[in-house]
């Protein structure tokens, strides 16, 4: 199913904005955040330090009088240069293009199931700069199925999960983790739509290289078709 058909199908089935973080953080209190090299303010920030990046993000929120920052789909980011998990000597093979949406807010914030579904898999992905605790849900509808991924969670979020467990839309499924467990990032949710999960379990690439961009942008459309921020 081509991405354009898949995208149109999702938009036709899910016509109302979907929330994946605690409802007290209204989408009216969201502000865009640019973490690409085109943001010249980042030149002054040591993005390899989760504390310094968190300070920048908190200042951005305070400046705009908002509670949550969002963005990042298909955004090129230099932050991944800090980790050998993403680095490559060949620039075309360097994984630096973000293929989900990030929602930056406080550790401990409740994470909600985007839609009715079941727990496909979960894992603690502990590479430096990786997701940390991660949950993948499977959503099945009459003519199609797809998956949603929730990354950078707390350890408690996956402590008592079971594969196949049923979840309801809007149900709390996790909490955001702090930097010491979430891959060494400021607290945030990485939310991603996946059409074909392939052979992955508890993990799926959330960052790709330029050579693979066509495939991943096809398989992982913009999460904002669900969130409608």
N, C-alpha and C positions, 0 to 999 in steps of 0.2 A: 504494500500500500504506500504510494508516494507520499512524501511529507505534506504536500499541499492538500491531498485528500484527507490524510490523517488529521492535519491541523483544522481543516474545515469541518470534519466530523466532530472533533472535540468541541469546537466553538458552537456547533449546532446543538449538541447534547447538553453542554454546560453553559447556560446563558447568563447565570448570575456570578458575580465575583466570589471566589473561594478564598477562605482565610486559612493559613497554616500556622499562624501564631496566635497567642492568647487574644481574645476579642477586645480586651481593654485597650490594646494598641490599635486604634482605628486607622484604616488606610489613609485617612486624611492627615495623619501624623507621620507619614512616610516622606522621606526626602531622598532624591537620587544621590548616588555616590559614584564618582568616577575614580577608578583605580588604575587607569591606563596610563601609558607614558605621556599622553597628551595633557594630563593634569600636571601642570608645572609646579604646583604646590608640593607634590609628592617628591620632587627633587630635593626638598629640604628635610625629608623624613627617611630615617633608616627603616625601610619596610621589612628588613630581615628580622627586626625586633617586634614581637607581638605587642609588647608594652608600648613602644613608640608609635606603632600603627594604631593601637587602641586609643592612644592620646589624641592622634590626629582625627580619628573617626568621632570621638566624643566631642572634640572641639567643633567639628563639622555639624554635629547634631545640635550643639548648644547655639552655634551661630544662627542656625535656621529655626531654633525653638521647636524642634521635633524630637520624637522618641525613637525612631527607627530609620535606618538608611538602607537603601536597596539598590540593586543593579547588578551588572556584570555579565549578562548573557552575550556571548561571542566577543567578550572584551579581552584584548591582549594585556597581559599583566607581567611586570618585571618581578613581582614578589616571589614567583616560583624559581627565580635564579638562585635563591638561598639554599635550595634542596637538591641533592644529587638524584632524588627520586624523579625529578622533572627534567634535569639538565641533559643536554647533548652537545657534543662538539660541533655537530651539524645543525646550523640554525633552523633548517627546515624540519628537523626532527625534534627540536626542542618543544616540549609541551608547555605552552604559555597562553593558550586560548581557552577561556573559561566557558563551559557549555551548560551551566545551570544559572539560577538566579540566587544571589546572596541577600539575606535579610539580616542586617546587623543590629543587635540589641543586647540586653543584659543576659549574662549567664543565669540559668535557672528559669528563663522564660519558657512557658508551656508551648510545646509543639503539637499541632493538631493534625489529624488525618485529613488530607485534602478531600477524599471521597470514601465511600463505602469500599471495603476490600478485605484482603487477607494479608497476613505477613508472609511475604515471599521468602525473605532471608534477612539476616542481620549479622554484623561482625564489628570487631574493634580493629580498624585499619590503622596501624601504629607507625607507618613510615613518617619521617619528618615532613610536615606539610600535607599529610594525607587527611582523610576525613575524621580519624578517630572513630568513636562509636557511630554506627550507621544502620539505618533501617530502610528496607525496600518493601513497598506494598504493591500488591497485584490488584488490578481493577478489571473486572470482567463485565462486559456488556453484550447485548445480543449479536452485534455485528463486528465487535472488535474487543481487544484487550490491550492494556498497556500497564506501565509501572510508574510509581513515583518514588524518588529517593530523598532521604532526609539525612544529611550529614552534619558532623561536628556536634554531636549530642553528648550528654553526660553518660558516665559508665552505668549508673543506675537505670538508664533508659533501656538498656538491653539485658539487664540482669535476669528478668523473669519472663521474657518473651518466648513464644513458641511458634515455630513455623506452621502456617496454616491457620493461626489464630485470627478470628474475625474482628474487624474494626469498623466503626461507623464514622461517617463524615462528621467532622467537628470534634471527635473524641480526642482527648489528650492521649498521645502515644509516647511522648518523650519530653525532656527538658534540654535546653541548650547547655553545652558543656563549657567549662572554663579552659583557658589556654593550655593548662597542664595536661589535659586529656583530649583536646579537640584537634590535635595536629599542630599545635602552637600557633594559633590565630587569636585575634580578638573574638569574643563570643559572637557567633552568628549561625544562621541556618543556611546550609546549601540545599536548595530545593531544585529537583530536576525531573523532567518527564522523559521516559524512555519507552520507545515503541517496541523494540526487540531487545530483551535482556541478554540474549546470546547465552553463553555458558557461565555467566557471572553469578556469584552468590555472596550477598552481604557487601558487595562492592560493585562499582561500575565507574569507568573513567569520567571525571568531572572537568578535566582539563585535557586538551588535545593539541597536537602539532598542526602546522599549516598543511602538511601532506595529507592528513586525515580529516581535515575540516569538512569536506563535502559529505563524507559518511556520517560524521557525528552531528552536523547541523541537520541532516536528514532524519537521523534516528532519535535525536533529542531536540524537539522544537522548543521555541521560546516558552518558558513556564508562565509567562504573563498572559498566555491565551487562557489559562485557568484563573490566575490571580487578578487580572484586570486592574492592575495598579495604575 
